[in-house]
Amino acid sequence: MFQRIICYFEHRSFGVCSYLADRFNVSLSKLRLFFIYSSFLAVGFPIIFYLLAAIVLDIRRYFKFNRRTNFWEN
């Protein structure tokens, strides 16, 4: 049961931690722990950063994969 919950959240997550870990060449588990601990210490600021980064990555992914073709390319 617990494994199913973990798989669900890993599959449905925004990918912010994995993107940042790849970008800065940091361990994914260490970056996730950093977000968890810093959210307790900084009273929710990292959660706001995470949500804003998720929105930016989602918009970026939308424009990257759903780019319309040019009229002349058809």
MARBA-897001 format. One record per residue: residue number from 1; residue in three letters; x negated, y, z of N, C-alpha, C, O in turn. Coordinates in nm, 2 decimals, m for minus. Atoms other than C-alpha are relative to their C-alpha. Example, Ala and Ser with C-alpha at 12.3 -4.5 7.8 and 13.67 -1.06 7.14 Angstrom:
2
<fiba pos="1" code="ALA" n_u="m0.09" n_v="m0.12" n_w="0.00" ca_u="m1.23" ca_v="m0.45" ca_w="0.78" c_u="m0.09" c_v="0.12" c_w="0.00" o_u="m0.19" o_v="0.12" o_w="0.07"/>
<fiba pos="2" code="SER" n_u="0.09" n_v="m0.11" n_w="0.00" ca_u="m1.37" ca_v="m0.11" ca_w="0.71" c_u="0.08" c_v="0.11" c_w="0.08" o_u="0.03" o_v="0.22" o_w="0.09"/>
This chain:
74
<fiba pos="1" code="MET" n_u="m0.08" n_v="m0.12" n_w="0.00" ca_u="0.00" ca_v="0.00" ca_w="0.00" c_u="m0.09" c_v="0.13" c_w="0.00" o_u="m0.06" o_v="0.22" o_w="m0.08"/>
<fiba pos="2" code="PHE" n_u="0.09" n_v="m0.11" n_w="m0.01" ca_u="m0.28" ca_v="0.24" ca_w="0.10" c_u="m0.07" c_v="0.02" c_w="m0.13" o_u="m0.10" o_v="0.13" o_w="m0.18"/>
<fiba pos="3" code="GLN" n_u="0.07" n_v="0.00" n_w="0.13" ca_u="m0.47" ca_v="0.15" ca_w="m0.22" c_u="0.08" c_v="0.06" c_w="m0.11" o_u="0.03" o_v="0.13" o_w="m0.20"/>
<fiba pos="4" code="ARG" n_u="m0.09" n_v="m0.05" n_w="0.10" ca_u="m0.17" ca_v="0.23" ca_w="m0.43" c_u="0.02" c_v="0.15" c_w="0.01" o_u="0.03" o_v="0.22" o_w="m0.09"/>
<fiba pos="5" code="ILE" n_u="m0.01" n_v="m0.15" n_w="m0.02" ca_u="m0.14" ca_v="0.58" ca_w="m0.28" c_u="m0.12" c_v="0.07" c_w="m0.04" o_u="m0.11" o_v="0.17" o_w="m0.11"/>
<fiba pos="6" code="ILE" n_u="0.12" n_v="m0.06" n_w="0.05" ca_u="m0.50" ca_v="0.65" ca_w="m0.34" c_u="m0.01" c_v="0.00" c_w="m0.15" o_u="m0.05" o_v="0.10" o_w="m0.21"/>
<fiba pos="7" code="CYS" n_u="0.00" n_v="0.01" n_w="0.15" ca_u="m0.48" ca_v="0.53" ca_w="m0.70" c_u="0.10" c_v="0.10" c_w="m0.06" o_u="0.07" o_v="0.16" o_w="m0.17"/>
<fiba pos="8" code="TYR" n_u="m0.10" n_v="m0.10" n_w="0.05" ca_u="m0.17" ca_v="0.75" ca_w="m0.75" c_u="m0.06" c_v="0.14" c_w="0.00" o_u="m0.05" o_v="0.21" o_w="m0.10"/>
<fiba pos="9" code="PHE" n_u="0.06" n_v="m0.13" n_w="m0.01" ca_u="m0.34" ca_v="1.06" ca_w="m0.63" c_u="m0.12" c_v="0.03" c_w="m0.08" o_u="m0.14" o_v="0.13" o_w="m0.14"/>
<fiba pos="10" code="GLU" n_u="0.12" n_v="m0.02" n_w="0.08" ca_u="m0.66" ca_v="1.00" ca_w="m0.81" c_u="0.04" c_v="0.01" c_w="m0.15" o_u="m0.02" o_v="0.08" o_w="m0.23"/>
<fiba pos="11" code="HIS" n_u="m0.05" n_v="0.00" n_w="0.14" ca_u="m0.46" ca_v="0.94" ca_w="m1.14" c_u="0.07" c_v="0.13" c_w="m0.03" o_u="0.06" o_v="0.18" o_w="m0.14"/>
<fiba pos="12" code="ARG" n_u="m0.08" n_v="m0.12" n_w="0.02" ca_u="m0.24" ca_v="1.24" ca_w="m1.09" c_u="m0.06" c_v="0.13" c_w="0.04" o_u="0.00" o_v="0.24" o_w="0.02"/>
<fiba pos="13" code="SER" n_u="0.07" n_v="m0.12" n_w="m0.05" ca_u="m0.49" ca_v="1.49" ca_w="m0.95" c_u="m0.04" c_v="0.09" c_w="m0.12" o_u="m0.03" o_v="0.05" o_w="m0.24"/>
<fiba pos="14" code="PHE" n_u="0.03" n_v="m0.10" n_w="0.10" ca_u="m0.59" ca_v="1.80" ca_w="m1.14" c_u="m0.14" c_v="m0.02" c_w="m0.06" o_u="m0.16" o_v="0.03" o_w="m0.17"/>
<fiba pos="15" code="GLY" n_u="0.13" n_v="0.02" n_w="0.05" ca_u="m0.95" ca_v="1.70" ca_w="m1.18" c_u="m0.09" c_v="0.11" c_w="0.03" o_u="m0.20" o_v="0.12" o_w="m0.03"/>
<fiba pos="16" code="VAL" n_u="0.08" n_v="m0.12" n_w="m0.04" ca_u="m1.09" ca_v="2.01" ca_w="m1.02" c_u="m0.13" c_v="m0.05" c_w="0.06" o_u="m0.24" o_v="0.00" o_w="0.02"/>
<fiba pos="17" code="CYS" n_u="0.13" n_v="0.05" n_w="m0.06" ca_u="m1.34" ca_v="1.82" ca_w="m0.80" c_u="m0.09" c_v="m0.07" c_w="m0.09" o_u="m0.21" o_v="m0.05" o_w="m0.09"/>
<fiba pos="18" code="SER" n_u="0.08" n_v="0.08" n_w="0.10" ca_u="m1.45" ca_v="1.59" ca_w="m1.08" c_u="m0.07" c_v="0.10" c_w="m0.10" o_u="m0.18" o_v="0.08" o_w="m0.14"/>
<fiba pos="19" code="TYR" n_u="0.06" n_v="m0.10" n_w="0.09" ca_u="m1.50" ca_v="1.89" ca_w="m1.31" c_u="m0.12" c_v="0.07" c_w="0.06" o_u="m0.22" o_v="0.09" o_w="0.00"/>
<fiba pos="20" code="LEU" n_u="0.11" n_v="m0.07" n_w="m0.07" ca_u="m1.70" ca_v="2.08" ca_w="m1.05" c_u="m0.12" c_v="m0.08" c_w="0.03" o_u="m0.23" o_v="m0.04" o_w="0.02"/>
<fiba pos="21" code="ALA" n_u="0.11" n_v="0.09" n_w="m0.03" ca_u="m1.90" ca_v="1.78" ca_w="m0.96" c_u="m0.09" c_v="m0.03" c_w="m0.12" o_u="m0.21" o_v="m0.03" o_w="m0.11"/>
<fiba pos="22" code="ASP" n_u="0.08" n_v="0.02" n_w="0.13" ca_u="m2.00" ca_v="1.72" ca_w="m1.32" c_u="m0.07" c_v="0.12" c_w="m0.04" o_u="m0.19" o_v="0.12" o_w="m0.09"/>
<fiba pos="23" code="ARG" n_u="0.06" n_v="m0.12" n_w="0.04" ca_u="m2.07" ca_v="2.08" ca_w="m1.38" c_u="m0.12" c_v="0.04" c_w="0.08" o_u="m0.22" o_v="0.09" o_w="0.03"/>
<fiba pos="24" code="PHE" n_u="0.11" n_v="m0.03" n_w="m0.09" ca_u="m2.29" ca_v="2.13" ca_w="m1.08" c_u="m0.09" c_v="m0.11" c_w="0.04" o_u="m0.18" o_v="m0.10" o_w="0.12"/>
<fiba pos="25" code="ASN" n_u="0.08" n_v="0.12" n_w="m0.03" ca_u="m2.44" ca_v="1.78" ca_w="m1.07" c_u="0.00" c_v="m0.03" c_w="0.15" o_u="m0.11" o_v="m0.05" o_w="0.20"/>
<fiba pos="26" code="VAL" n_u="m0.01" n_v="0.03" n_w="m0.14" ca_u="m2.31" ca_v="1.71" ca_w="m0.72" c_u="0.08" c_v="m0.13" c_w="0.01" o_u="0.16" o_v="m0.16" o_w="m0.08"/>
<fiba pos="27" code="SER" n_u="m0.08" n_v="0.11" n_w="m0.02" ca_u="m2.17" ca_v="1.39" ca_w="m0.58" c_u="0.15" c_v="0.03" c_w="0.02" o_u="0.18" o_v="0.13" o_w="0.09"/>
<fiba pos="28" code="LEU" n_u="m0.14" n_v="m0.02" n_w="m0.01" ca_u="m1.79" ca_v="1.37" ca_w="m0.61" c_u="0.05" c_v="m0.01" c_w="0.14" o_u="0.13" o_v="0.07" o_w="0.18"/>
<fiba pos="29" code="SER" n_u="m0.05" n_v="0.02" n_w="m0.14" ca_u="m1.73" ca_v="1.24" ca_w="m0.26" c_u="m0.05" c_v="0.11" c_w="0.09" o_u="0.03" o_v="0.16" o_w="0.18"/>
<fiba pos="30" code="LYS" n_u="0.05" n_v="m0.11" n_w="m0.08" ca_u="m1.95" ca_v="1.51" ca_w="m0.11" c_u="0.08" c_v="0.13" c_w="m0.03" o_u="0.11" o_v="0.21" o_w="0.06"/>
<fiba pos="31" code="LEU" n_u="m0.08" n_v="m0.12" n_w="0.04" ca_u="m1.76" ca_v="1.78" ca_w="m0.30" c_u="0.14" c_v="0.00" c_w="0.06" o_u="0.20" o_v="0.10" o_w="0.10"/>
<fiba pos="32" code="ARG" n_u="m0.14" n_v="0.02" n_w="m0.05" ca_u="m1.42" ca_v="1.64" ca_w="m0.19" c_u="m0.01" c_v="0.03" c_w="0.15" o_u="0.08" o_v="0.09" o_w="0.21"/>
<fiba pos="33" code="LEU" n_u="0.01" n_v="m0.03" n_w="m0.14" ca_u="m1.54" ca_v="1.64" ca_w="0.17" c_u="m0.03" c_v="0.15" c_w="0.03" o_u="0.02" o_v="0.20" o_w="0.13"/>
<fiba pos="34" code="PHE" n_u="0.02" n_v="m0.15" n_w="m0.01" ca_u="m1.66" ca_v="2.00" ca_w="0.13" c_u="0.13" c_v="0.07" c_w="0.00" o_u="0.16" o_v="0.16" o_w="0.08"/>
<fiba pos="35" code="PHE" n_u="m0.13" n_v="m0.06" n_w="0.01" ca_u="m1.31" ca_v="2.10" ca_w="0.02" c_u="0.08" c_v="m0.03" c_w="0.13" o_u="0.15" o_v="0.06" o_w="0.17"/>
<fiba pos="36" code="ILE" n_u="m0.08" n_v="0.03" n_w="m0.11" ca_u="m1.15" ca_v="1.92" ca_w="0.31" c_u="m0.05" c_v="0.07" c_w="0.13" o_u="0.03" o_v="0.13" o_w="0.20"/>
<fiba pos="37" code="TYR" n_u="0.05" n_v="m0.06" n_w="m0.12" ca_u="m1.38" ca_v="2.05" ca_w="0.58" c_u="0.01" c_v="0.16" c_w="m0.01" o_u="0.04" o_v="0.22" o_w="0.09"/>
<fiba pos="38" code="SER" n_u="m0.01" n_v="m0.15" n_w="0.02" ca_u="m1.39" ca_v="2.41" ca_w="0.44" c_u="0.14" c_v="0.05" c_w="0.01" o_u="0.17" o_v="0.16" o_w="0.05"/>
<fiba pos="39" code="SER" n_u="m0.14" n_v="m0.05" n_w="m0.02" ca_u="m1.01" ca_v="2.42" ca_w="0.43" c_u="0.04" c_v="0.01" c_w="0.14" o_u="0.12" o_v="0.09" o_w="0.18"/>
<fiba pos="40" code="PHE" n_u="m0.03" n_v="m0.01" n_w="m0.14" ca_u="m1.00" ca_v="2.36" ca_w="0.80" c_u="m0.07" c_v="0.12" c_w="0.06" o_u="m0.01" o_v="0.19" o_w="0.15"/>
<fiba pos="41" code="LEU" n_u="0.08" n_v="m0.11" n_w="m0.05" ca_u="m1.27" ca_v="2.62" ca_w="0.87" c_u="0.05" c_v="0.13" c_w="m0.05" o_u="0.05" o_v="0.23" o_w="0.02"/>
<fiba pos="42" code="ALA" n_u="m0.03" n_v="m0.13" n_w="0.06" ca_u="m1.16" ca_v="2.89" ca_w="0.63" c_u="0.15" c_v="0.02" c_w="m0.01" o_u="0.19" o_v="0.11" o_w="m0.08"/>
<fiba pos="43" code="VAL" n_u="m0.15" n_v="m0.02" n_w="m0.02" ca_u="m0.78" ca_v="2.86" ca_w="0.71" c_u="0.06" c_v="0.00" c_w="m0.14" o_u="0.14" o_v="0.10" o_w="m0.17"/>
<fiba pos="44" code="GLY" n_u="m0.07" n_v="0.02" n_w="0.12" ca_u="m0.67" ca_v="2.75" ca_w="0.36" c_u="m0.05" c_v="0.07" c_w="m0.12" o_u="0.00" o_v="0.05" o_w="m0.23"/>
<fiba pos="45" code="PHE" n_u="0.05" n_v="m0.06" n_w="0.12" ca_u="m0.88" ca_v="2.96" ca_w="0.13" c_u="m0.04" c_v="m0.10" c_w="m0.11" o_u="m0.01" o_v="m0.07" o_w="m0.22"/>
<fiba pos="46" code="PRO" n_u="0.04" n_v="0.10" n_w="0.11" ca_u="m1.03" ca_v="2.66" ca_w="m0.05" c_u="0.12" c_v="m0.07" c_w="m0.07" o_u="0.11" o_v="m0.11" o_w="m0.18"/>
<fiba pos="47" code="ILE" n_u="m0.12" n_v="0.05" n_w="0.07" ca_u="m0.68" ca_v="2.53" ca_w="m0.11" c_u="0.05" c_v="0.09" c_w="m0.11" o_u="0.09" o_v="0.05" o_w="m0.21"/>
<fiba pos="48" code="ILE" n_u="m0.04" n_v="m0.10" n_w="0.10" ca_u="m0.59" ca_v="2.85" ca_w="m0.29" c_u="m0.10" c_v="0.00" c_w="m0.12" o_u="m0.05" o_v="0.00" o_w="m0.23"/>
<fiba pos="49" code="PHE" n_u="0.10" n_v="0.01" n_w="0.10" ca_u="m0.92" ca_v="2.83" ca_w="m0.48" c_u="0.03" c_v="m0.13" c_w="m0.09" o_u="0.02" o_v="m0.12" o_w="m0.21"/>
<fiba pos="50" code="TYR" n_u="m0.02" n_v="0.13" n_w="0.07" ca_u="m0.84" ca_v="2.46" ca_w="m0.57" c_u="0.12" c_v="0.02" c_w="m0.10" o_u="0.12" o_v="m0.03" o_w="m0.21"/>
<fiba pos="51" code="LEU" n_u="m0.12" n_v="m0.01" n_w="0.08" ca_u="m0.49" ca_v="2.55" ca_w="m0.70" c_u="m0.02" c_v="0.10" c_w="m0.12" o_u="0.02" o_v="0.07" o_w="m0.23"/>
<fiba pos="52" code="LEU" n_u="0.03" n_v="m0.09" n_w="0.10" ca_u="m0.62" ca_v="2.85" ca_w="m0.90" c_u="m0.09" c_v="m0.07" c_w="m0.11" o_u="m0.07" o_v="m0.05" o_w="m0.23"/>
<fiba pos="53" code="ALA" n_u="0.08" n_v="0.07" n_w="0.09" ca_u="m0.89" ca_v="2.63" ca_w="m1.05" c_u="0.07" c_v="m0.10" c_w="m0.08" o_u="0.05" o_v="m0.13" o_w="m0.20"/>
<fiba pos="54" code="ALA" n_u="m0.08" n_v="0.10" n_w="0.07" ca_u="m0.64" ca_v="2.36" ca_w="m1.14" c_u="0.09" c_v="0.07" c_w="m0.11" o_u="0.10" o_v="0.01" o_w="m0.21"/>
<fiba pos="55" code="ILE" n_u="m0.08" n_v="m0.07" n_w="0.10" ca_u="m0.42" ca_v="2.62" ca_w="m1.32" c_u="m0.09" c_v="0.04" c_w="m0.12" o_u="m0.05" o_v="0.02" o_w="m0.23"/>
<fiba pos="56" code="VAL" n_u="0.09" n_v="m0.04" n_w="0.10" ca_u="m0.72" ca_v="2.75" ca_w="m1.51" c_u="m0.04" c_v="m0.12" c_w="m0.09" o_u="m0.05" o_v="m0.11" o_w="m0.21"/>
<fiba pos="57" code="LEU" n_u="0.04" n_v="0.12" n_w="0.08" ca_u="m0.84" ca_v="2.40" ca_w="m1.61" c_u="0.12" c_v="m0.06" c_w="m0.08" o_u="0.10" o_v="m0.11" o_w="m0.19"/>
<fiba pos="58" code="ASP" n_u="m0.12" n_v="0.05" n_w="0.07" ca_u="m0.48" ca_v="2.30" ca_w="m1.71" c_u="0.02" c_v="0.09" c_w="m0.13" o_u="0.05" o_v="0.04" o_w="m0.23"/>
<fiba pos="59" code="ILE" n_u="m0.02" n_v="m0.09" n_w="0.12" ca_u="m0.45" ca_v="2.61" ca_w="m1.94" c_u="m0.11" c_v="m0.02" c_w="m0.10" o_u="m0.09" o_v="m0.02" o_w="m0.22"/>
<fiba pos="60" code="ARG" n_u="0.12" n_v="0.02" n_w="0.09" ca_u="m0.80" ca_v="2.55" ca_w="m2.08" c_u="0.02" c_v="m0.13" c_w="m0.08" o_u="m0.01" o_v="m0.13" o_w="m0.20"/>
<fiba pos="61" code="ARG" n_u="m0.02" n_v="0.13" n_w="0.06" ca_u="m0.71" ca_v="2.19" ca_w="m2.15" c_u="0.11" c_v="0.01" c_w="m0.10" o_u="0.11" o_v="m0.05" o_w="m0.21"/>
<fiba pos="62" code="TYR" n_u="m0.11" n_v="m0.02" n_w="0.09" ca_u="m0.38" ca_v="2.30" ca_w="m2.31" c_u="m0.05" c_v="0.06" c_w="m0.13" o_u="m0.01" o_v="0.02" o_w="m0.24"/>
<fiba pos="63" code="PHE" n_u="0.04" n_v="m0.07" n_w="0.12" ca_u="m0.55" ca_v="2.54" ca_w="m2.55" c_u="m0.11" c_v="m0.08" c_w="m0.08" o_u="m0.12" o_v="m0.07" o_w="m0.20"/>
<fiba pos="64" code="LYS" n_u="0.10" n_v="0.07" n_w="0.07" ca_u="m0.83" ca_v="2.30" ca_w="m2.63" c_u="0.06" c_v="m0.12" c_w="m0.08" o_u="0.01" o_v="m0.14" o_w="m0.19"/>
<fiba pos="65" code="PHE" n_u="m0.05" n_v="0.12" n_w="0.07" ca_u="m0.62" ca_v="2.00" ca_w="m2.73" c_u="0.13" c_v="0.03" c_w="m0.08" o_u="0.16" o_v="m0.05" o_w="m0.17"/>
<fiba pos="66" code="ASN" n_u="m0.12" n_v="m0.04" n_w="0.07" ca_u="m0.31" ca_v="2.18" ca_w="m2.86" c_u="m0.02" c_v="0.12" c_w="m0.09" o_u="0.08" o_v="0.20" o_w="m0.12"/>
<fiba pos="67" code="ARG" n_u="0.03" n_v="m0.11" n_w="0.09" ca_u="m0.47" ca_v="2.42" ca_w="m3.09" c_u="0.07" c_v="m0.02" c_w="m0.14" o_u="0.05" o_v="m0.13" o_w="m0.19"/>
<fiba pos="68" code="ARG" n_u="m0.07" n_v="0.02" n_w="0.13" ca_u="m0.26" ca_v="2.48" ca_w="m3.40" c_u="m0.10" c_v="0.00" c_w="m0.12" o_u="m0.21" o_v="0.07" o_w="m0.11"/>
<fiba pos="69" code="THR" n_u="0.08" n_v="0.00" n_w="0.12" ca_u="m0.41" ca_v="2.41" ca_w="m3.73" c_u="0.02" c_v="0.12" c_w="m0.09" o_u="0.13" o_v="0.18" o_w="m0.08"/>
<fiba pos="70" code="ASN" n_u="m0.01" n_v="m0.11" n_w="0.09" ca_u="m0.47" ca_v="2.68" ca_w="m3.98" c_u="0.09" c_v="m0.03" c_w="m0.12" o_u="0.10" o_v="m0.15" o_w="m0.15"/>
<fiba pos="71" code="PHE" n_u="m0.08" n_v="0.03" n_w="0.11" ca_u="m0.24" ca_v="2.72" ca_w="m4.27" c_u="m0.07" c_v="m0.06" c_w="m0.12" o_u="m0.02" o_v="m0.14" o_w="m0.19"/>
<fiba pos="72" code="TRP" n_u="0.07" n_v="0.05" n_w="0.12" ca_u="m0.51" ca_v="2.65" ca_w="m4.52" c_u="m0.06" c_v="m0.14" c_w="0.02" o_u="m0.10" o_v="m0.21" o_w="m0.07"/>
<fiba pos="73" code="GLU" n_u="0.06" n_v="0.13" n_w="m0.03" ca_u="m0.62" ca_v="2.33" ca_w="m4.34" c_u="0.10" c_v="m0.11" c_w="m0.04" o_u="0.07" o_v="m0.23" o_w="m0.05"/>
<fiba pos="74" code="ASN" n_u="m0.10" n_v="0.10" n_w="0.02" ca_u="m0.29" ca_v="2.15" ca_w="m4.42" c_u="m0.01" c_v="m0.06" c_w="m0.14" o_u="0.07" o_v="m0.15" o_w="m0.18"/>
